[in-house]
């Protein structure tokens, strides 16, 4: 009888991708991970829709637009364990610096008045998903079961968290309070 592999996902919301780069810095340990888990969704895999029945999802980045909000809700619905992965997901970090700016002014200055400006009106206003009024850390949008802090987290911290979660070690603190590192 073949042992069922854990279904692992990673997601990238508003951030720099540094957490996924740190994840890739696991190097040879990724081979060990592949023996224990199937990567079913990730920006480093060509999967377009978030799948059902995911055991563990690592979510990098803050919730900055309506697409992030929808994906975060899908992740929570379809994942047993959701991990806030890196400081942007945990606190909003650099991504939330735009919270001091008016979203409408920001979009006008960047996309309609800035260098390489896009024409205003018509379908060009739908080039990118609508920004939320404020960038939010993940736990302000969905319930989070664990946190991996760092900007980006060190590969050793990621490895410790992922192997503990894949080994089925219980989340022994209140929901949303388990921190690795």
Buried (B, 14 or more C-beta within 10 A) or exposed (E): EEEEBBBBBBBBBBBBBBBBEBBEBBEEBEEEBEEBBEBBBBEEEEEEEBEEEBBBBBBBBBBBBEBBBEBBBBBBEBBEBBBBBBBBBBBBBBBBEBBEEEBEEEBBEEBBEEEEEBEEEEEEBEEEEEBBEBBBBBBEBBEBBBBBBBBBBEBEBBBBBBBBBBEEEEBEEEEBEBEBE
